[in-house]
Amino acid sequence: MLLRCPNCHSHDLGRVGTNQHYCWHCFIEMTTENDRICSVFQVEEDGSLTSLNDLFLDDSSQEYLA
C-alpha cells in the first residue's frame, strides 16, 4: 500500500504508530484502518491535534491509497 497525503498529495509520509502516518510537508497526521484513511488531523504548534475529517473524508477517501 502506498499512501498519499489527502492535503498535498505527497508520498513523503512517516509512520507515527500502528496505522498512523504523518506528512512531512503539510503537518497532517492520519490514521488508517482496513486500507482506508479513517481520520485526518492537523498537528498544532503546541502538539495538540485538530480534526480535519469534515474537510477530507467522504466516500472517496479510498482515492488517497494508491
Biopython code that builds the backbone (N, CA, C, O; Angstrom):
import numpy as np
from Bio.PDB.StructureBuilder import StructureBuilder

atoms = [
    (1, "MET", "N", (0.854, -1.184, 0.000)),
    (1, "MET", "CA", (0.000, 0.000, 0.000)),
    (1, "MET", "C", (0.892, 1.237, 0.000)),
    (1, "MET", "O", (1.783, 1.362, 0.841)),
    (2, "LEU", "N", (0.661, 2.133, -0.922)),
    (2, "LEU", "CA", (1.369, 3.393, -0.987)),
    (2, "LEU", "C", (0.371, 4.491, -0.659)),
    (2, "LEU", "O", (-0.619, 4.667, -1.369)),
    (3, "LEU", "N", (0.622, 5.214, 0.396)),
    (3, "LEU", "CA", (-0.318, 6.203, 0.898)),
    (3, "LEU", "C", (0.088, 7.601, 0.438)),
    (3, "LEU", "O", (1.273, 7.935, 0.399)),
    (4, "ARG", "N", (-0.905, 8.406, 0.095)),
    (4, "ARG", "CA", (-0.689, 9.804, -0.268)),
    (4, "ARG", "C", (-1.386, 10.690, 0.753)),
    (4, "ARG", "O", (-2.416, 10.311, 1.312)),
    (5, "CYS", "N", (-0.828, 11.862, 0.993)),
    (5, "CYS", "CA", (-1.444, 12.837, 1.880)),
    (5, "CYS", "C", (-2.706, 13.387, 1.214)),
    (5, "CYS", "O", (-2.669, 13.768, 0.044)),
    (6, "PRO", "N", (-3.829, 13.433, 1.950)),
    (6, "PRO", "CA", (-5.051, 13.962, 1.348)),
    (6, "PRO", "C", (-5.009, 15.468, 1.139)),
    (6, "PRO", "O", (-5.848, 16.010, 0.419)),
    (7, "ASN", "N", (-4.051, 16.157, 1.753)),
    (7, "ASN", "CA", (-3.954, 17.607, 1.618)),
    (7, "ASN", "C", (-3.032, 18.016, 0.464)),
    (7, "ASN", "O", (-3.453, 18.733, -0.444)),
    (8, "CYS", "N", (-1.780, 17.560, 0.500)),
    (8, "CYS", "CA", (-0.806, 17.996, -0.511)),
    (8, "CYS", "C", (-0.468, 16.893, -1.519)),
    (8, "CYS", "O", (0.287, 17.137, -2.459)),
    (9, "HIS", "N", (-1.010, 15.694, -1.341)),
    (9, "HIS", "CA", (-0.818, 14.539, -2.228)),
    (9, "HIS", "C", (0.615, 14.027, -2.275)),
    (9, "HIS", "O", (0.994, 13.321, -3.210)),
    (10, "SER", "N", (1.412, 14.380, -1.274)),
    (10, "SER", "CA", (2.792, 13.914, -1.188)),
    (10, "SER", "C", (2.831, 12.451, -0.753)),
    (10, "SER", "O", (1.945, 11.979, -0.041)),
    (11, "HIS", "N", (3.866, 11.744, -1.189)),
    (11, "HIS", "CA", (4.105, 10.374, -0.739)),
    (11, "HIS", "C", (5.146, 10.354, 0.391)),
    (11, "HIS", "O", (5.491, 9.284, 0.893)),
    (12, "ASP", "N", (5.648, 11.538, 0.795)),
    (12, "ASP", "CA", (6.681, 11.661, 1.825)),
    (12, "ASP", "C", (6.037, 11.612, 3.211)),
    (12, "ASP", "O", (5.909, 12.633, 3.886)),
    (13, "LEU", "N", (5.635, 10.412, 3.621)),
    (13, "LEU", "CA", (4.943, 10.221, 4.885)),
    (13, "LEU", "C", (5.797, 9.399, 5.833)),
    (13, "LEU", "O", (6.524, 8.495, 5.423)),
    (14, "GLY", "N", (5.692, 9.735, 7.102)),
    (14, "GLY", "CA", (6.359, 8.962, 8.132)),
    (14, "GLY", "C", (5.341, 8.175, 8.932)),
    (14, "GLY", "O", (4.153, 8.498, 8.941)),
    (15, "ARG", "N", (5.813, 7.153, 9.594)),
    (15, "ARG", "CA", (4.931, 6.344, 10.427)),
    (15, "ARG", "C", (5.073, 6.819, 11.870)),
    (15, "ARG", "O", (6.178, 6.857, 12.413)),
    (16, "VAL", "N", (3.957, 7.179, 12.483)),
    (16, "VAL", "CA", (3.936, 7.647, 13.862)),
    (16, "VAL", "C", (3.682, 6.473, 14.801)),
    (16, "VAL", "O", (4.265, 6.403, 15.883)),
    (17, "GLY", "N", (2.836, 5.577, 14.400)),
    (17, "GLY", "CA", (2.490, 4.400, 15.191)),
    (17, "GLY", "C", (1.774, 3.417, 14.303)),
    (17, "GLY", "O", (1.725, 3.578, 13.084)),
    (18, "THR", "N", (1.216, 2.393, 14.925)),
    (18, "THR", "CA", (0.458, 1.417, 14.167)),
    (18, "THR", "C", (-0.728, 2.098, 13.502)),
    (18, "THR", "O", (-1.577, 2.677, 14.180)),
    (19, "ASN", "N", (-0.789, 2.031, 12.182)),
    (19, "ASN", "CA", (-1.864, 2.640, 11.394)),
    (19, "ASN", "C", (-1.945, 4.155, 11.545)),
    (19, "ASN", "O", (-3.012, 4.731, 11.336)),
    (20, "GLN", "N", (-0.848, 4.811, 11.902)),
    (20, "GLN", "CA", (-0.806, 6.270, 11.997)),
    (20, "GLN", "C", (0.355, 6.785, 11.152)),
    (20, "GLN", "O", (1.476, 6.285, 11.243)),
    (21, "HIS", "N", (0.069, 7.788, 10.332)),
    (21, "HIS", "CA", (1.064, 8.344, 9.419)),
    (21, "HIS", "C", (1.083, 9.861, 9.538)),
    (21, "HIS", "O", (0.103, 10.474, 9.961)),
    (22, "TYR", "N", (2.225, 10.470, 9.156)),
    (22, "TYR", "CA", (2.438, 11.903, 9.283)),
    (22, "TYR", "C", (3.038, 12.443, 7.990)),
    (22, "TYR", "O", (3.998, 11.881, 7.465)),
    (23, "CYS", "N", (2.474, 13.529, 7.482)),
    (23, "CYS", "CA", (3.014, 14.158, 6.268)),
    (23, "CYS", "C", (4.059, 15.189, 6.660)),
    (23, "CYS", "O", (3.777, 16.111, 7.426)),
    (24, "TRP", "N", (5.254, 15.032, 6.139)),
    (24, "TRP", "CA", (6.354, 15.943, 6.459)),
    (24, "TRP", "C", (6.229, 17.281, 5.737)),
    (24, "TRP", "O", (6.934, 18.228, 6.085)),
    (25, "HIS", "N", (5.359, 17.381, 4.751)),
    (25, "HIS", "CA", (5.219, 18.627, 4.001)),
    (25, "HIS", "C", (4.192, 19.576, 4.598)),
    (25, "HIS", "O", (4.427, 20.783, 4.648)),
    (26, "CYS", "N", (3.066, 19.056, 5.048)),
    (26, "CYS", "CA", (1.981, 19.950, 5.500)),
    (26, "CYS", "C", (1.499, 19.650, 6.915)),
    (26, "CYS", "O", (0.476, 20.185, 7.343)),
    (27, "PHE", "N", (2.226, 18.793, 7.652)),
    (27, "PHE", "CA", (1.966, 18.552, 9.073)),
    (27, "PHE", "C", (0.583, 17.982, 9.347)),
    (27, "PHE", "O", (-0.079, 18.358, 10.315)),
    (28, "ILE", "N", (0.158, 17.073, 8.485)),
    (28, "ILE", "CA", (-1.120, 16.385, 8.640)),
    (28, "ILE", "C", (-0.835, 14.983, 9.173)),
    (28, "ILE", "O", (0.059, 14.296, 8.679)),
    (29, "GLU", "N", (-1.590, 14.567, 10.176)),
    (29, "GLU", "CA", (-1.486, 13.210, 10.697)),
    (29, "GLU", "C", (-2.762, 12.466, 10.326)),
    (29, "GLU", "O", (-3.853, 13.033, 10.390)),
    (30, "MET", "N", (-2.633, 11.215, 9.944)),
    (30, "MET", "CA", (-3.810, 10.449, 9.549)),
    (30, "MET", "C", (-3.732, 9.045, 10.110)),
    (30, "MET", "O", (-2.646, 8.508, 10.328)),
    (31, "THR", "N", (-4.882, 8.461, 10.338)),
    (31, "THR", "CA", (-4.957, 7.072, 10.768)),
    (31, "THR", "C", (-5.647, 6.273, 9.672)),
    (31, "THR", "O", (-6.536, 6.770, 8.981)),
    (32, "THR", "N", (-5.219, 5.024, 9.530)),
    (32, "THR", "CA", (-5.810, 4.153, 8.523)),
    (32, "THR", "C", (-6.363, 2.908, 9.191)),
    (32, "THR", "O", (-5.898, 2.482, 10.248)),
    (33, "GLU", "N", (-7.362, 2.344, 8.551)),
    (33, "GLU", "CA", (-7.948, 1.090, 9.007)),
    (33, "GLU", "C", (-8.520, 0.374, 7.792)),
    (33, "GLU", "O", (-9.247, 0.971, 6.998)),
    (34, "ASN", "N", (-8.195, -0.884, 7.651)),
    (34, "ASN", "CA", (-8.668, -1.678, 6.507)),
    (34, "ASN", "C", (-8.347, -1.010, 5.175)),
    (34, "ASN", "O", (-9.195, -0.959, 4.284)),
    (35, "ASP", "N", (-7.115, -0.492, 5.035)),
    (35, "ASP", "CA", (-6.645, 0.144, 3.800)),
    (35, "ASP", "C", (-7.434, 1.388, 3.414)),
    (35, "ASP", "O", (-7.539, 1.708, 2.229)),
    (36, "ARG", "N", (-7.990, 2.096, 4.398)),
    (36, "ARG", "CA", (-8.698, 3.357, 4.148)),
    (36, "ARG", "C", (-8.270, 4.381, 5.182)),
    (36, "ARG", "O", (-7.990, 4.031, 6.329)),
    (37, "ILE", "N", (-8.218, 5.635, 4.785)),
    (37, "ILE", "CA", (-7.968, 6.704, 5.740)),
    (37, "ILE", "C", (-9.237, 6.910, 6.541)),
    (37, "ILE", "O", (-10.302, 7.147, 5.971)),
    (38, "CYS", "N", (-9.133, 6.821, 7.868)),
    (38, "CYS", "CA", (-10.343, 6.946, 8.683)),
    (38, "CYS", "C", (-10.354, 8.209, 9.538)),
    (38, "CYS", "O", (-11.416, 8.595, 10.026)),
    (39, "SER", "N", (-9.215, 8.866, 9.737)),
    (39, "SER", "CA", (-9.168, 10.129, 10.479)),
    (39, "SER", "C", (-8.029, 10.981, 9.945)),
    (39, "SER", "O", (-6.976, 10.460, 9.576)),
    (40, "VAL", "N", (-8.240, 12.300, 9.904)),
    (40, "VAL", "CA", (-7.212, 13.239, 9.465)),
    (40, "VAL", "C", (-7.149, 14.361, 10.484)),
    (40, "VAL", "O", (-8.178, 14.911, 10.875)),
    (41, "PHE", "N", (-5.930, 14.704, 10.917)),
    (41, "PHE", "CA", (-5.738, 15.741, 11.925)),
    (41, "PHE", "C", (-4.631, 16.690, 11.506)),
    (41, "PHE", "O", (-3.690, 16.290, 10.820)),
    (42, "GLN", "N", (-4.741, 17.943, 11.914)),
    (42, "GLN", "CA", (-3.662, 18.908, 11.773)),
    (42, "GLN", "C", (-2.943, 18.966, 13.103)),
    (42, "GLN", "O", (-3.580, 19.067, 14.151)),
    (43, "VAL", "N", (-1.613, 18.903, 13.072)),
    (43, "VAL", "CA", (-0.825, 18.997, 14.288)),
    (43, "VAL", "C", (-0.562, 20.476, 14.552)),
    (43, "VAL", "O", (0.059, 21.160, 13.739)),
    (44, "GLU", "N", (-1.038, 20.959, 15.690)),
    (44, "GLU", "CA", (-0.881, 22.370, 16.059)),
    (44, "GLU", "C", (0.499, 22.612, 16.675)),
    (44, "GLU", "O", (1.208, 21.659, 16.998)),
    (45, "GLU", "N", (0.880, 23.875, 16.839)),
    (45, "GLU", "CA", (2.191, 24.223, 17.378)),
    (45, "GLU", "C", (2.424, 23.665, 18.776)),
    (45, "GLU", "O", (3.557, 23.338, 19.128)),
    (46, "ASP", "N", (1.370, 23.551, 19.574)),
    (46, "ASP", "CA", (1.514, 23.035, 20.934)),
    (46, "ASP", "C", (1.458, 21.511, 20.986)),
    (46, "ASP", "O", (1.510, 20.929, 22.069)),
    (47, "GLY", "N", (1.352, 20.860, 19.831)),
    (47, "GLY", "CA", (1.324, 19.408, 19.766)),
    (47, "GLY", "C", (-0.068, 18.816, 19.794)),
    (47, "GLY", "O", (-0.225, 17.607, 19.620)),
    (48, "SER", "N", (-1.079, 19.637, 20.007)),
    (48, "SER", "CA", (-2.447, 19.125, 20.012)),
    (48, "SER", "C", (-2.899, 18.837, 18.582)),
    (48, "SER", "O", (-2.291, 19.311, 17.622)),
    (49, "LEU", "N", (-3.957, 18.065, 18.451)),
    (49, "LEU", "CA", (-4.485, 17.691, 17.147)),
    (49, "LEU", "C", (-5.848, 18.328, 16.932)),
    (49, "LEU", "O", (-6.680, 18.346, 17.839)),
    (50, "THR", "N", (-6.075, 18.848, 15.736)),
    (50, "THR", "CA", (-7.361, 19.397, 15.337)),
    (50, "THR", "C", (-7.902, 18.531, 14.209)),
    (50, "THR", "O", (-7.221, 18.308, 13.208)),
    (51, "SER", "N", (-9.118, 18.048, 14.371)),
    (51, "SER", "CA", (-9.706, 17.169, 13.376)),
    (51, "SER", "C", (-9.968, 17.909, 12.066)),
    (51, "SER", "O", (-10.469, 19.034, 12.058)),
    (52, "LEU", "N", (-9.622, 17.258, 10.968)),
    (52, "LEU", "CA", (-9.894, 17.771, 9.624)),
    (52, "LEU", "C", (-10.800, 16.807, 8.856)),
    (52, "LEU", "O", (-10.903, 16.881, 7.632)),
    (53, "ASN", "N", (-11.447, 15.913, 9.582)),
    (53, "ASN", "CA", (-12.283, 14.902, 8.936)),
    (53, "ASN", "C", (-13.367, 15.521, 8.070)),
    (53, "ASN", "O", (-13.671, 15.003, 6.995)),
    (54, "ASP", "N", (-13.955, 16.625, 8.523)),
    (54, "ASP", "CA", (-15.034, 17.242, 7.748)),
    (54, "ASP", "C", (-14.542, 17.809, 6.425)),
    (54, "ASP", "O", (-15.339, 17.993, 5.505)),
    (55, "LEU", "N", (-13.245, 18.092, 6.306)),
    (55, "LEU", "CA", (-12.693, 18.631, 5.057)),
    (55, "LEU", "C", (-12.227, 17.550, 4.089)),
    (55, "LEU", "O", (-12.323, 17.722, 2.874)),
    (56, "PHE", "N", (-11.720, 16.432, 4.623)),
    (56, "PHE", "CA", (-11.048, 15.456, 3.768)),
    (56, "PHE", "C", (-11.748, 14.123, 3.607)),
    (56, "PHE", "O", (-11.508, 13.421, 2.625)),
    (57, "LEU", "N", (-12.605, 13.756, 4.541)),
    (57, "LEU", "CA", (-13.173, 12.414, 4.475)),
    (57, "LEU", "C", (-14.599, 12.421, 3.964)),
    (57, "LEU", "O", (-15.452, 13.177, 4.427)),
    (58, "ASP", "N", (-14.821, 11.567, 3.008)),
    (58, "ASP", "CA", (-16.148, 11.296, 2.473)),
    (58, "ASP", "C", (-16.074, 9.920, 1.832)),
    (58, "ASP", "O", (-15.157, 9.157, 2.134)),
    (59, "ASP", "N", (-16.980, 9.594, 0.988)),
    (59, "ASP", "CA", (-16.977, 8.270, 0.356)),
    (59, "ASP", "C", (-15.784, 8.054, -0.568)),
    (59, "ASP", "O", (-15.486, 6.915, -0.930)),
    (60, "SER", "N", (-15.096, 9.127, -0.955)),
    (60, "SER", "CA", (-13.974, 8.970, -1.881)),
    (60, "SER", "C", (-12.631, 8.926, -1.169)),
    (60, "SER", "O", (-11.601, 9.071, -1.828)),
    (61, "SER", "N", (-12.592, 8.733, 0.153)),
    (61, "SER", "CA", (-11.342, 8.716, 0.873)),
    (61, "SER", "C", (-10.416, 7.595, 0.392)),
    (61, "SER", "O", (-9.208, 7.654, 0.620)),
    (62, "GLN", "N", (-10.956, 6.601, -0.254)),
    (62, "GLN", "CA", (-10.155, 5.496, -0.805)),
    (62, "GLN", "C", (-9.169, 6.007, -1.859)),
    (62, "GLN", "O", (-8.150, 5.359, -2.096)),
    (63, "GLU", "N", (-9.440, 7.140, -2.493)),
    (63, "GLU", "CA", (-8.589, 7.608, -3.574)),
    (63, "GLU", "C", (-7.191, 7.991, -3.105)),
    (63, "GLU", "O", (-6.303, 8.148, -3.942)),
    (64, "TYR", "N", (-6.959, 8.147, -1.820)),
    (64, "TYR", "CA", (-5.653, 8.510, -1.318)),
    (64, "TYR", "C", (-4.750, 7.315, -1.093)),
    (64, "TYR", "O", (-3.606, 7.463, -0.664)),
    (65, "LEU", "N", (-5.260, 6.144, -1.381)),
    (65, "LEU", "CA", (-4.448, 4.944, -1.342)),
    (65, "LEU", "C", (-4.162, 4.516, -2.768)),
    (65, "LEU", "O", (-5.082, 4.289, -3.554)),
    (66, "ALA", "N", (-2.917, 4.410, -3.088)),
    (66, "ALA", "CA", (-2.562, 4.042, -4.458)),
    (66, "ALA", "C", (-1.952, 2.672, -4.509)),
    (66, "ALA", "O", (-1.591, 2.197, -5.586)),
]
sb = StructureBuilder()
sb.init_structure("model")
sb.init_model(0)
sb.init_chain("A")
sb.init_seg("    ")
for serial, (resi, resn, name, xyz) in enumerate(atoms, 1):
    if name == "N":
        sb.init_residue(resn, " ", resi, " ")
    sb.init_atom(name, np.array(xyz, "f"), 0.0, 1.0, " ", f" {name:<3s}", serial, name[0])
structure = sb.get_structure()
